[in-house]
Amino acid sequence: MEEKAAKGILLEAVYKLVCALARLLFRYGISSQEFFEVSKKAFVDVARVEFGIRGRPTNKSRIAALTGLSRKEVARLLQVKWPDDIRQSSSNRAMRVVSAWLRDSRYTHDGEPMDLLLVGDRPSFAALVKDHSGDIPPKAMLRDLLRLKVVEQRGEKVHLLQHGFIPAGDDIESLPILGTDVAALIGTISHNLQAASEDRFFQRKASFTSVSSEGIEVLQAMVREQGQRLLEDIDAVLAEYHCDVDERHHEGHFAGLGMYVFVDGELASSEA
């Protein structure tokens, strides 16, 4: 009985989640059929990777039993390969460059990012990109950051416009955040539902059901100042623990703190 009640509560929560997702999918012309295809692929992949018996790979019959799909459909979905997301890879490297610009003492002065010469010895924009972006050419990185309005060029120097990688030029660059940030939040909630109290991750929310427009402006201003400062402090601390997989001989963890402002998000999905 308790399991049945939990299932009902969870499905109601999923409905709210999918309502919010549906609004975004409509904006980009993604149909329910395309969403179903992605959902089936996700169920198959999770069953294959995480639900094997005694550490062995999950076979098609077990995946079919777990997901409710036919063995034929499971076999088809196992062959589906998503293309490498070049745009996301590029964004990740841009984030690394901006993060390093904010915390690497070679590119800061009194804790603030320096205006960097385009080329030349360190500190220069070319040296920064070479140090932190892998093999992306400095000109290509500059072009992307200019297009996204993260930096601006002032004569022979490059100026960082904001304390973080927040694309403003093309919202397509921000779409991968849906897959990383929302998945991270759901992962935290899932972990906390199962973990002992002392092992739970930090998960808090401050909210009121009726906030004036003036209050929202105050909230935005507080988060921009105090929230940004906290995130920069955490970024500086975690940078000290960023491990090279080859050096440590094990995989590092994707970890950090997420912070966001919401206005009418949950209520809008439950009006029906």
C-alpha positions in Angstrom: 0.0 0.0 0.0 2.8 2.4 0.9 4.6 1.6 -2.3 1.4 2.3 -4.3 1.0 5.7 -2.5 4.7 6.6 -3.2 4.2 5.7 -6.9 1.2 8.0 -7.1 3.1 10.9 -5.5 6.1 10.3 -7.8 3.9 10.3 -10.9 2.3 13.5 -9.9 5.8 15.1 -9.4 6.8 13.7 -12.9 3.7 15.3 -14.4 4.8 18.7 -13.1 8.3 18.2 -14.4 7.1 17.1 -17.8 4.7 20.1 -18.0 7.6 22.5 -17.5 9.6 20.5 -20.1 6.7 20.5 -22.6 6.7 24.3 -22.6 10.3 24.4 -23.6 9.9 21.6 -26.2 7.0 23.4 -27.9 9.2 26.4 -28.4 11.7 24.4 -30.4 9.1 22.3 -32.4 9.8 19.0 -30.6 6.8 16.7 -30.8 5.4 14.3 -28.2 6.5 11.4 -30.5 10.1 12.7 -30.5 9.9 13.0 -26.7 8.6 9.5 -26.4 11.5 8.2 -28.5 14.1 9.9 -26.2 12.3 8.7 -23.1 12.3 5.1 -24.3 16.0 5.4 -25.2 16.7 6.7 -21.7 14.8 3.8 -20.0 16.7 1.3 -22.1 20.1 2.8 -21.4 19.5 3.1 -17.7 18.3 -0.5 -17.5 21.3 -1.7 -19.5 23.9 0.2 -17.4 22.5 0.2 -13.9 20.2 -2.8 -13.5 22.4 -5.8 -14.4 22.5 -8.8 -12.1 25.7 -9.3 -10.0 27.5 -6.7 -12.1 26.9 -8.4 -15.4 25.5 -6.5 -18.4 21.8 -6.5 -18.7 20.5 -8.6 -21.6 17.6 -7.7 -23.9 15.1 -9.9 -22.2 15.7 -8.3 -18.8 15.7 -4.8 -20.3 12.3 -5.6 -21.9 10.9 -6.9 -18.6 12.1 -3.8 -16.7 10.9 -1.2 -19.3 7.8 -2.9 -20.6 9.1 -2.6 -24.2 9.3 -5.5 -26.6 12.6 -7.2 -27.2 12.5 -6.0 -30.8 12.1 -2.4 -29.7 14.8 -2.8 -27.1 17.2 -4.2 -29.8 16.4 -1.2 -32.0 16.9 1.4 -29.3 20.2 -0.2 -28.2 21.5 0.6 -31.8 20.5 4.2 -31.5 23.6 6.4 -31.0 23.3 10.0 -30.2 25.8 12.2 -32.2 28.6 13.8 -30.3 27.5 17.2 -29.1 30.2 19.5 -30.5 28.4 22.6 -29.4 28.3 21.3 -25.8 32.0 20.4 -26.0 32.8 23.9 -27.2 30.8 25.4 -24.4 32.5 23.3 -21.8 35.9 24.6 -22.9 34.6 28.2 -22.9 33.4 27.7 -19.4 36.9 26.4 -18.4 38.5 29.5 -19.9 36.2 31.9 -18.2 36.6 30.0 -14.8 40.4 30.1 -15.1 40.3 33.8 -16.0 38.5 34.5 -12.7 40.6 32.3 -10.4 44.1 31.8 -12.0 46.3 34.3 -10.3 48.3 34.7 -13.5 45.3 36.3 -15.1 43.8 38.3 -12.2 44.8 41.5 -10.2 43.5 42.1 -6.7 41.1 39.2 -7.2 39.6 40.7 -10.4 40.1 39.4 -14.0 42.6 41.4 -15.9 42.0 42.9 -19.4 44.2 40.7 -21.5 46.2 41.5 -24.6 45.0 39.4 -27.5 48.4 37.8 -28.2 51.8 37.6 -26.5 53.4 36.0 -23.5 51.4 35.3 -20.3 49.2 37.0 -19.3 47.4 37.2 -22.6 44.2 35.9 -24.0 46.1 33.6 -26.3 48.0 32.2 -23.4 44.9 31.8 -21.3 43.2 29.8 -24.0 46.3 27.7 -24.6 46.5 26.9 -20.8 42.8 26.0 -20.3 41.0 25.2 -23.5 42.9 22.2 -25.0 43.4 22.5 -28.7 40.8 25.3 -29.6 42.6 28.1 -31.4 42.5 31.5 -29.5 40.8 33.2 -32.5 38.0 30.6 -32.5 37.5 30.9 -28.8 37.4 34.8 -29.0 34.9 34.6 -31.8 32.6 32.4 -29.7 32.9 34.5 -26.5 32.3 37.7 -28.5 29.2 36.2 -30.2 27.8 35.1 -26.8 28.5 38.5 -25.3 30.7 37.0 -22.5 33.7 39.3 -23.5 34.2 42.4 -25.5 37.3 43.6 -27.4 38.8 46.9 -26.5 41.5 47.8 -28.9 44.2 45.2 -28.5 42.8 43.8 -25.3 39.9 41.5 -24.3 37.7 42.4 -21.4 35.6 39.9 -19.4 32.0 41.2 -19.1 30.7 39.0 -16.4 31.9 36.8 -13.5 30.8 33.5 -15.1 30.0 31.8 -18.4 26.5 33.0 -19.1 25.8 33.0 -22.8 23.7 36.0 -23.9 24.0 36.0 -27.7 22.3 32.7 -28.7 20.1 30.8 -26.4 20.9 27.6 -28.3 24.2 27.7 -26.4 22.3 27.4 -23.1 20.2 24.4 -24.1 22.7 21.8 -22.9 22.2 23.3 -19.4 18.8 21.5 -19.3 20.6 18.2 -19.6 23.3 18.9 -17.0 21.7 21.2 -14.4 18.2 19.6 -14.2 19.7 16.1 -14.2 22.1 17.1 -11.4 19.2 18.5 -9.3 17.1 15.3 -9.9 20.2 13.2 -9.0 20.5 15.1 -5.7 16.8 14.6 -4.8 17.1 10.9 -5.7 20.2 10.5 -3.5 18.6 12.3 -0.6 15.4 10.2 -0.8 17.6 7.1 -0.2 20.5 8.2 1.9 20.8 8.3 5.7 20.3 11.8 7.1 24.1 12.3 7.8 24.9 11.4 4.2 22.4 13.6 2.4 23.6 16.4 0.1 22.7 20.0 0.8 19.2 20.7 -0.6 17.3 23.8 0.5 14.7 26.2 -0.9 13.4 29.6 0.3 10.0 30.5 -1.2 6.7 32.2 -0.7 3.5 31.7 -2.6 2.7 35.4 -3.1 5.6 37.7 -3.7 5.2 41.3 -5.1 7.1 42.4 -8.2 9.2 44.7 -5.9 10.1 41.6 -3.8 11.2 39.7 -7.0 13.5 42.6 -7.9 15.1 42.6 -4.4 15.5 38.8 -4.7 17.3 39.1 -8.0 19.6 41.8 -6.7 20.5 39.8 -3.6 21.3 36.7 -5.6 23.3 38.5 -8.2 25.6 40.0 -5.5 25.6 37.4 -2.6 24.9 34.3 -4.7 27.6 35.2 -7.3 30.1 35.8 -4.5 29.3 32.4 -2.9 29.6 30.6 -6.3 33.0 32.3 -7.0 34.3 31.2 -3.5 33.2 27.6 -4.1 34.7 27.7 -7.6 38.1 28.8 -6.1 37.9 26.0 -3.4 37.0 23.2 -5.8 39.7 24.3 -8.2 42.2 23.1 -5.6 40.7 19.6 -5.7 40.3 19.3 -9.5 42.0 16.0 -10.2 43.6 14.7 -13.4 42.2 11.2 -14.0 45.6 10.1 -15.2 47.4 11.4 -12.1 44.9 10.0 -9.6 44.2 6.7 -11.5 40.5 7.0 -10.8 37.5 9.0 -12.1 36.8 12.3 -10.5 33.3 13.3 -9.5 31.0 15.8 -11.2 30.2 18.0 -8.1 29.3 21.5 -7.2 26.6 23.8 -6.0 23.6 24.9 -8.2 21.7 28.1 -7.6 18.7 29.5 -9.4 15.8 32.0 -9.0 12.3 30.7 -9.9 9.1 32.7 -10.5 5.8 30.9 -10.9 7.6 27.8 -12.2 5.9 25.2 -10.0 2.5 26.9 -9.8 2.2 27.3 -13.6 2.6 23.5 -14.0 -0.2 22.6 -11.6 -3.1 24.9 -12.6 -4.9 22.3 -14.7 
